[in-house]
Amino acid sequence: MTAAMAMSLLAATGSASGQETSSPAPALTLELNALQPSEKGCRLTFVVTNKLGGTLDKAAFEVALFNEAQVVDRITLLDFKDLPDGKTKVRRFDLGEVDCAKVSRVLINDSTECSGQGIDPKACIRQLQPASKSGIQFGS
């Protein structure tokens, strides 16, 4: 068999070790989608998808908001409530007396609640995949 034939055979079969496909790693994706002024102060909109492999009965995070001088302005708890497995939800939080224009960064400090049947209590922070479409730096 020539080298070219061997390469063609490998390409057709997927790999030298076989057709193993790996399932995606468990994850909790949390996207800061928008910050908008509200009657109370500032509304944070999140898009969250539970891909942890089980329903979350409750998920909550301690979040720090930084001002334009990169100083922590507020630490608050955000309760995302129940998150069914494989489901994407939108959650909004109105934070009183917060000026959206002065928020420069949002940091997920910790997961204060992560519970569900078969869910590791640390999964919400360990498998967290933060993202931002808001133009504000967001992460853990």
N, CA and C atoms as a LAMMPS dump frame, in Angstrom:
ITEM: TIMESTEP
0
ITEM: NUMBER OF ATOMS
420
ITEM: BOX BOUNDS ff ff ff
-5.0000000000000000e+02 5.0000000000000000e+02
-5.0000000000000000e+02 5.0000000000000000e+02
-5.0000000000000000e+02 5.0000000000000000e+02
ITEM: ATOMS id mol type element x y z
1 1 1 N 0.851 -1.171 0
2 1 2 C 0 0 0
3 1 3 C 0.898 1.235 0
4 2 1 N 0.555 2.179 -0.829
5 2 2 C 1.346 3.403 -0.912
6 2 3 C 0.949 4.349 0.216
7 3 1 N 1.778 5.336 0.479
8 3 2 C 1.495 6.327 1.519
9 3 3 C 0.218 7.091 1.197
10 4 1 N 0.002 7.402 -0.077
11 4 2 C -1.204 8.133 -0.493
12 4 3 C -2.448 7.308 -0.228
13 5 1 N -2.37 5.999 -0.489
14 5 2 C -3.516 5.124 -0.243
15 5 3 C -3.787 5.017 1.251
16 6 1 N -2.731 4.934 2.053
17 6 2 C -2.887 4.856 3.506
18 6 3 C -3.548 6.115 4.048
19 7 1 N -3.138 7.279 3.55
20 7 2 C -3.734 8.543 3.998
21 7 3 C -5.206 8.611 3.599
22 8 1 N -5.542 8.157 2.4
23 8 2 C -6.929 8.148 1.957
24 8 3 C -7.773 7.243 2.831
25 9 1 N -7.226 6.085 3.192
26 9 2 C -7.933 5.153 4.059
27 9 3 C -8.163 5.753 5.433
28 10 1 N -7.141 6.41 6
29 10 2 C -7.284 7.067 7.303
30 10 3 C -8.336 8.163 7.24
31 11 1 N -8.34 8.944 6.18
32 11 2 C -9.322 10.017 6.041
33 11 3 C -10.726 9.444 5.959
34 12 1 N -10.899 8.339 5.258
35 12 2 C -12.22 7.728 5.09
36 12 3 C -12.729 7.111 6.384
37 13 1 N -11.828 6.589 7.214
38 13 2 C -12.262 5.933 8.445
39 13 3 C -12.289 6.872 9.632
40 14 1 N -11.793 8.071 9.513
41 14 2 C -11.881 9.036 10.603
42 14 3 C -10.57 9.268 11.304
43 15 1 N -9.882 8.215 11.723
44 15 2 C -8.6 8.364 12.398
45 15 3 C -7.941 7.011 12.509
46 16 1 N -6.7 7.017 12.881
47 16 2 C -5.964 5.766 13.04
48 16 3 C -6.506 4.951 14.201
49 17 1 N -7.095 5.589 15.194
50 17 2 C -7.576 4.864 16.375
51 17 3 C -9.048 4.497 16.271
52 18 1 N -9.705 4.84 15.171
53 18 2 C -11.102 4.454 15.017
54 18 3 C -12.02 5.658 14.965
55 19 1 N -13.308 5.401 14.97
56 19 2 C -14.319 6.423 14.84
57 19 3 C -14.818 6.907 16.191
58 20 1 N -13.963 7.173 17.111
59 20 2 C -14.394 7.629 18.423
60 20 3 C -14.847 9.071 18.335
61 21 1 N -16.028 9.324 18.858
62 21 2 C -16.512 10.689 18.946
63 21 3 C -16.693 11.018 20.412
64 22 1 N -16.224 12.171 20.795
65 22 2 C -16.365 12.548 22.195
66 22 3 C -17.563 13.463 22.341
67 23 1 N -18.282 13.294 23.442
68 23 2 C -19.41 14.169 23.705
69 23 3 C -18.873 15.478 24.27
70 24 1 N -19.611 16.568 24.06
71 24 2 C -19.127 17.851 24.56
72 24 3 C -19.012 17.83 26.078
73 25 1 N -18.037 18.574 26.583
74 25 2 C -17.828 18.651 28.031
75 25 3 C -19.017 19.352 28.681
76 26 1 N -19.391 18.91 29.876
77 26 2 C -20.484 19.595 30.588
78 26 3 C -20.138 21.073 30.77
79 27 1 N -21.133 21.932 30.627
80 27 2 C -20.886 23.366 30.742
81 27 3 C -22.149 24.101 31.161
82 28 1 N -21.932 25.228 31.777
83 28 2 C -22.993 26.18 32.061
84 28 3 C -22.552 27.476 31.401
85 29 1 N -23.189 27.826 30.279
86 29 2 C -22.794 29.039 29.58
87 29 3 C -23.629 30.205 30.108
88 30 1 N -22.945 31.283 30.399
89 30 2 C -23.583 32.462 30.968
90 30 3 C -23.092 33.68 30.194
91 31 1 N -23.991 34.251 29.423
92 31 2 C -23.649 35.405 28.583
93 31 3 C -24.279 36.662 29.151
94 32 1 N -23.439 37.673 29.399
95 32 2 C -23.952 38.996 29.733
96 32 3 C -24.356 39.618 28.406
97 33 1 N -25.658 39.667 28.164
98 33 2 C -26.167 40.06 26.862
99 33 3 C -26.353 41.567 26.739
100 34 1 N -26.782 42.229 27.833
101 34 2 C -27.043 43.671 27.751
102 34 3 C -27.06 44.31 29.132
103 35 1 N -26.69 45.575 29.17
104 35 2 C -26.878 46.45 30.323
105 35 3 C -27.692 47.631 29.816
106 36 1 N -28.823 47.903 30.472
107 36 2 C -29.699 48.974 30.024
108 36 3 C -30.213 49.743 31.229
109 37 1 N -30.283 51.065 31.114
110 37 2 C -30.888 51.835 32.199
111 37 3 C -32.333 51.39 32.423
112 38 1 N -32.734 51.354 33.689
113 38 2 C -34.116 51.001 34.033
114 38 3 C -34.623 52.004 35.065
115 39 1 N -35.896 51.891 35.407
116 39 2 C -36.476 52.786 36.416
117 39 3 C -35.762 52.666 37.756
118 40 1 N -35.25 51.485 38.067
119 40 2 C -34.589 51.252 39.351
120 40 3 C -33.116 51.626 39.322
121 41 1 N -32.49 51.543 38.154
122 41 2 C -31.06 51.801 38.051
123 41 3 C -30.497 51.217 36.771
124 42 1 N -30.045 49.959 36.854
125 42 2 C -29.451 49.305 35.693
126 42 3 C -29.993 47.881 35.584
127 43 1 N -30.433 47.526 34.382
128 43 2 C -30.946 46.176 34.134
129 43 3 C -29.868 45.377 33.42
130 44 1 N -29.481 44.248 34.03
131 44 2 C -28.543 43.308 33.42
132 44 3 C -29.348 42.169 32.828
133 45 1 N -29.11 41.866 31.56
134 45 2 C -29.793 40.765 30.888
135 45 3 C -28.776 39.686 30.574
136 46 1 N -29.088 38.464 30.993
137 46 2 C -28.214 37.313 30.784
138 46 3 C -28.93 36.265 29.946
139 47 1 N -28.159 35.563 29.128
140 47 2 C -28.635 34.38 28.416
141 47 3 C -27.84 33.221 29.004
142 48 1 N -28.543 32.242 29.566
143 48 2 C -27.885 31.131 30.248
144 48 3 C -28.353 29.812 29.659
145 49 1 N -27.399 28.904 29.419
146 49 2 C -27.713 27.577 28.887
147 49 3 C -27.089 26.529 29.79
148 50 1 N -27.923 25.628 30.267
149 50 2 C -27.465 24.536 31.125
150 50 3 C -27.138 23.318 30.261
151 51 1 N -25.85 22.994 30.194
152 51 2 C -25.396 21.786 29.498
153 51 3 C -24.595 20.922 30.474
154 52 1 N -25.056 20.895 31.728
155 52 2 C -24.353 20.141 32.768
156 52 3 C -24.759 18.674 32.81
157 53 1 N -25.788 18.303 32.092
158 53 2 C -26.22 16.911 32.081
159 53 3 C -27.311 16.6 33.092
160 54 1 N -27.873 17.615 33.724
161 54 2 C -28.966 17.441 34.672
162 54 3 C -29.611 18.784 34.958
163 55 1 N -30.851 18.752 35.413
164 55 2 C -31.578 19.975 35.714
165 55 3 C -31.038 20.627 36.969
166 56 1 N -30.842 21.933 36.895
167 56 2 C -30.478 22.708 38.073
168 56 3 C -31.762 23.189 38.724
169 57 1 N -31.974 22.817 39.977
170 57 2 C -33.133 23.302 40.711
171 57 3 C -32.935 24.751 41.123
172 58 1 N -31.657 25.106 41.329
173 58 2 C -31.331 26.478 41.71
174 58 3 C -29.879 26.759 41.359
175 59 1 N -29.652 27.927 40.772
176 59 2 C -28.301 28.391 40.463
177 59 3 C -28.234 29.875 40.816
178 60 1 N -27.262 30.235 41.647
179 60 2 C -27.104 31.626 42.058
180 60 3 C -25.619 31.966 42.099
181 61 1 N -25.322 33.229 41.789
182 61 2 C -23.938 33.672 41.715
183 61 3 C -23.74 34.981 42.473
184 62 1 N -22.564 35.095 43.107
185 62 2 C -22.127 36.361 43.686
186 62 3 C -21.374 37.096 42.585
187 63 1 N -21.822 38.327 42.294
188 63 2 C -21.286 39.094 41.175
189 63 3 C -20.769 40.437 41.691
190 64 1 N -19.584 40.824 41.209
191 64 2 C -18.999 42.119 41.559
192 64 3 C -19.078 43.037 40.343
193 65 1 N -19.517 44.254 40.574
194 65 2 C -19.574 45.277 39.531
195 65 3 C -18.455 46.286 39.78
196 66 1 N -17.674 46.54 38.752
197 66 2 C -16.573 47.495 38.839
198 66 3 C -16.984 48.792 38.159
199 67 1 N -16.54 49.928 38.723
200 67 2 C -16.849 51.219 38.112
201 67 3 C -15.792 51.608 37.087
202 68 1 N -15.906 52.814 36.557
203 68 2 C -14.988 53.261 35.51
204 68 3 C -13.54 53.379 35.982
205 69 1 N -13.31 53.46 37.293
206 69 2 C -11.952 53.513 37.842
207 69 3 C -11.429 52.11 38.172
208 70 1 N -12.165 51.056 37.737
209 70 2 C -11.814 49.656 37.995
210 70 3 C -11.829 49.317 39.489
211 71 1 N -12.686 49.998 40.235
212 71 2 C -12.87 49.762 41.663
213 71 3 C -14.213 49.056 41.853
214 72 1 N -14.235 48.067 42.737
215 72 2 C -15.49 47.357 43.002
216 72 3 C -16.504 48.342 43.575
217 73 1 N -17.611 48.48 42.888
218 73 2 C -18.659 49.405 43.293
219 73 3 C -19.755 48.693 44.08
220 74 1 N -20.004 47.425 43.711
221 74 2 C -21.072 46.674 44.37
222 74 3 C -20.825 45.186 44.215
223 75 1 N -21.183 44.443 45.247
224 75 2 C -21.228 42.983 45.185
225 75 3 C -22.668 42.588 45.481
226 76 1 N -23.227 41.751 44.617
227 76 2 C -24.626 41.365 44.762
228 76 3 C -24.81 39.893 44.408
229 77 1 N -25.926 39.32 44.848
230 77 2 C -26.275 37.941 44.505
231 77 3 C -27.34 37.955 43.42
232 78 1 N -27.127 37.137 42.395
233 78 2 C -28.101 36.983 41.32
234 78 3 C -28.594 35.548 41.308
235 79 1 N -29.894 35.367 41.499
236 79 2 C -30.515 34.042 41.55
237 79 3 C -31.123 33.725 40.188
238 80 1 N -30.537 32.757 39.5
239 80 2 C -31.015 32.358 38.177
240 80 3 C -32.136 31.319 38.261
241 81 1 N -32.488 30.913 39.464
242 81 2 C -33.576 29.973 39.726
243 81 3 C -33.315 28.62 39.07
244 82 1 N -34.357 27.988 38.564
245 82 2 C -34.213 26.655 37.962
246 82 3 C -33.764 26.786 36.508
247 83 1 N -32.919 25.837 36.098
248 83 2 C -32.424 25.81 34.724
249 83 3 C -32.485 24.369 34.219
250 84 1 N -33.495 24.029 33.428
251 84 2 C -33.604 22.666 32.902
252 84 3 C -32.399 22.295 32.037
253 85 1 N -32.057 21.022 32.043
254 85 2 C -30.929 20.521 31.258
255 85 3 C -31.183 20.748 29.776
256 86 1 N -30.183 21.292 29.082
257 86 2 C -30.267 21.507 27.649
258 86 3 C -31.09 22.716 27.238
259 87 1 N -31.582 23.472 28.191
260 87 2 C -32.471 24.605 27.912
261 87 3 C -31.718 25.926 28.024
262 88 1 N -32.057 26.863 27.165
263 88 2 C -31.531 28.222 27.23
264 88 3 C -32.625 29.129 27.774
265 89 1 N -32.256 29.982 28.72
266 89 2 C -33.206 30.929 29.313
267 89 3 C -32.597 32.317 29.335
268 90 1 N -33.474 33.313 29.362
269 90 2 C -33.064 34.702 29.545
270 90 3 C -33.5 35.121 30.938
271 91 1 N -32.561 35.727 31.666
272 91 2 C -32.86 36.228 33.01
273 91 3 C -32.445 37.694 33.083
274 92 1 N -33.316 38.516 33.685
275 92 2 C -33.044 39.94 33.852
276 92 3 C -33.006 40.287 35.339
277 93 1 N -32.098 41.191 35.65
278 93 2 C -31.944 41.645 37.031
279 93 3 C -31.857 43.166 37.031
280 94 1 N -32.743 43.809 37.775
281 94 2 C -32.708 45.259 37.939
282 94 3 C -31.932 45.574 39.212
283 95 1 N -30.831 46.294 39.049
284 95 2 C -29.999 46.67 40.193
285 95 3 C -30.234 48.144 40.5
286 96 1 N -30.835 48.387 41.647
287 96 2 C -31.145 49.748 42.057
288 96 3 C -29.901 50.575 42.31
289 97 1 N -30.017 51.847 41.961
290 97 2 C -28.962 52.83 42.206
291 97 3 C -27.631 52.477 41.548
292 98 1 N -27.681 51.763 40.424
293 98 2 C -26.485 51.466 39.638
294 98 3 C -26.618 52.2 38.314
295 99 1 N -25.586 52.958 37.945
296 99 2 C -25.551 53.673 36.68
297 99 3 C -24.848 52.778 35.66
298 100 1 N -25.6 52.274 34.687
299 100 2 C -25.036 51.37 33.673
300 100 3 C -23.819 51.971 32.975
301 101 1 N -23.851 53.266 32.739
302 101 2 C -22.762 53.93 32.021
303 101 3 C -21.452 53.877 32.791
304 102 1 N -21.522 53.671 34.094
305 102 2 C -20.308 53.641 34.921
306 102 3 C -19.796 52.225 35.182
307 103 1 N -20.536 51.204 34.737
308 103 2 C -20.098 49.817 34.923
309 103 3 C -19.076 49.491 33.838
310 104 1 N -17.855 49.126 34.26
311 104 2 C -16.793 48.818 33.295
312 104 3 C -16.494 47.33 33.212
313 105 1 N -16.89 46.605 34.238
314 105 2 C -16.565 45.179 34.303
315 105 3 C -17.533 44.479 35.249
316 106 1 N -17.891 43.244 34.905
317 106 2 C -18.726 42.405 35.773
318 106 3 C -17.959 41.109 35.992
319 107 1 N -17.747 40.778 37.254
320 107 2 C -16.97 39.593 37.629
321 107 3 C -17.857 38.611 38.383
322 108 1 N -17.858 37.354 37.961
323 108 2 C -18.54 36.306 38.717
324 108 3 C -17.569 35.866 39.794
325 109 1 N -17.868 36.251 41.012
326 109 2 C -16.973 35.993 42.141
327 109 3 C -17.061 34.553 42.616
328 110 1 N -18.277 34.007 42.651
329 110 2 C -18.472 32.648 43.147
330 110 3 C -19.892 32.189 42.829
331 111 1 N -20.091 30.893 42.926
332 111 2 C -21.425 30.32 42.835
333 111 3 C -21.89 30.092 44.269
334 112 1 N -22.988 30.719 44.653
335 112 2 C -23.477 30.58 46.027
336 112 3 C -24.501 29.46 46.164
337 113 1 N -25.056 29.033 45.039
338 113 2 C -26.026 27.932 45.035
339 113 3 C -25.93 27.219 43.699
340 114 1 N -25.84 25.9 43.755
341 114 2 C -25.787 25.077 42.551
342 114 3 C -26.326 23.711 42.954
343 115 1 N -27.625 23.519 42.741
344 115 2 C -28.219 22.279 43.223
345 115 3 C -29.167 21.679 42.197
346 116 1 N -29.166 20.373 42.199
347 116 2 C -30.032 19.594 41.326
348 116 3 C -29.628 18.138 41.458
349 117 1 N -30.53 17.233 41.159
350 117 2 C -30.245 15.818 41.296
351 117 3 C -29.094 15.417 40.374
352 118 1 N -28.055 14.848 40.96
353 118 2 C -26.895 14.401 40.211
354 118 3 C -25.934 15.513 39.824
355 119 1 N -26.152 16.727 40.316
356 119 2 C -25.297 17.878 39.99
357 119 3 C -24.303 18.106 41.119
358 120 1 N -23.024 18.174 40.768
359 120 2 C -21.978 18.515 41.732
360 120 3 C -22.191 19.967 42.162
361 121 1 N -22.234 20.264 43.462
362 121 2 C -22.454 21.638 43.93
363 121 3 C -21.422 22.65 43.411
364 122 1 N -20.274 22.175 42.978
365 122 2 C -19.241 23.068 42.443
366 122 3 C -19.295 23.173 40.907
367 123 1 N -20.205 22.444 40.266
368 123 2 C -20.271 22.421 38.8
369 123 3 C -20.568 23.794 38.215
370 124 1 N -21.409 24.582 38.877
371 124 2 C -21.8 25.884 38.325
372 124 3 C -20.607 26.827 38.185
373 125 1 N -19.637 26.716 39.067
374 125 2 C -18.458 27.586 38.963
375 125 3 C -17.344 26.901 38.168
376 126 1 N -17.191 25.599 38.343
377 126 2 C -16.11 24.882 37.639
378 126 3 C -16.362 24.747 36.144
379 127 1 N -17.6 24.547 35.752
380 127 2 C -17.93 24.368 34.335
381 127 3 C -18.513 25.637 33.717
382 128 1 N -18.371 26.752 34.414
383 128 2 C -18.903 28.021 33.922
384 128 3 C -18.134 28.499 32.701
385 129 1 N -18.878 28.902 31.679
386 129 2 C -18.295 29.475 30.465
387 129 3 C -18.918 30.853 30.255
388 130 1 N -18.278 31.888 30.809
389 130 2 C -18.831 33.234 30.66
390 130 3 C -18.532 33.829 29.281
391 131 1 N -19.438 34.683 28.822
392 131 2 C -19.266 35.392 27.549
393 131 3 C -19.996 36.717 27.667
394 132 1 N -19.684 37.654 26.77
395 132 2 C -20.335 38.957 26.805
396 132 3 C -20.626 39.443 25.396
397 133 1 N -21.836 39.952 25.218
398 133 2 C -22.216 40.65 23.984
399 133 3 C -22.541 42.096 24.319
400 134 1 N -22.285 42.481 25.56
401 134 2 C -22.685 43.803 26.042
402 134 3 C -21.641 44.887 25.821
403 135 1 N -20.422 44.495 25.448
404 135 2 C -19.35 45.468 25.344
405 135 3 C -18.653 45.692 26.681
406 136 1 N -19.14 45.054 27.72
407 136 2 C -18.549 45.132 29.06
408 136 3 C -17.742 43.872 29.309
409 137 1 N -16.588 44.025 29.928
410 137 2 C -15.759 42.859 30.28
411 137 3 C -16.535 42.02 31.3
412 138 1 N -16.632 40.717 31.03
413 138 2 C -17.409 39.809 31.866
414 138 3 C -16.68 38.489 31.984
415 139 1 N -16.527 37.984 33.19
416 139 2 C -15.859 36.708 33.371
417 139 3 C -15.776 36.296 34.812
418 140 1 N -15.03 35.239 35.028
419 140 2 C -14.87 34.713 36.392
420 140 3 C -13.428 34.753 36.804
